[in-house]
Amino acid sequence: MEQTILLTGGSGYVGGRLLQRLAVDGRNVRCLARNPERITALVPPGTELIRGDVLEYQSLQTALAGIDTAFY
């Protein structure tokens, strides 16, 4: 069974590079963004992009559903 990784901060310097590296490694990635439309072009194919904010409990709880590892 493949693990799924949650990544926050995918539009930032470190998060963006980590996102690319995870995609190259063939990892299942869910990327949480406050404004996903702003980073759609930066997200590698196969990455799940969802709207949310780590400071909002409900969106964070939704983002973490089914996640094995998270990078903040």
Secondary structure, DSSP 8 states (H G I E B T S, - for coil): ---EEEEE-TTSHHHHHHHHHHHHTT-EEEEEESSGGGTGGGS-TT-EEEE--TTSHHHHHHHHTT-SEEE-
